[in-house]
Amino acid sequence: MTLSRTLALATAAIATAATAAAFAPAANATTAGTTTEITASAGTSAKRWGTYYAPRRAAKALGTLTITGEDHATLPTADTVRISGKVYDNTRRSSCGWALFRITYRDGNQLPFRERWVRDCTFGSPVRFSFRQNDVYQIELKVCSEPRAARPSAKCRYSGTWETLYLSK
């Protein structure tokens, strides 16, 4: 058994024990309308990602992933993933910074994916975003810079490499 596999099994055992602790009455405390972030000991883990850049640093994206309830039964997935962050357009001309997310999720025994994107076309003021997805297997990111449009071009979507932000193991 490899070291990484041993660590993964140990992490899964800890996560199972942590999930049981999550059902304690004070596990999801709320103070003044703000939910208190529960750490990995209660079955939730937050992870920073970024800074990722477009070619020639024309755009950048950064943020956090909050992963809740990893399930390793049939197809390993996270129950809920919250992706939040900012996209910056670093150019002073008429182009936009794009953050493209490819989210692979479980649908029965299949692993289809969907794309989400966020666009910022204003130099100096980033666009904030936040969204959730259920039954997530993998999240990938690509950052591009290109002219203003309703959706990213095929070149942005299909050329270059995707950065893996999360992979359920």
URNORNOR-V804243 format. One record per helix or strand of 2 or more residues. SS is the DSSP state (A for helix, B for strand). FROM is the first residue (numbers start at 1). LEN is the number of residues. If there is no record, write none. Layout:
BEGIN
((SS:FROM:LEN) (SS:FROM:LEN))
END
This chain:
BEGIN
((A:3:19) (B:30:2) (B:34:2) (A:40:3) (B:44:10) (A:55:3) (B:59:13) (B:77:13) (B:95:11) (B:113:8) (B:127:21) (A:154:5) (B:163:5))
END
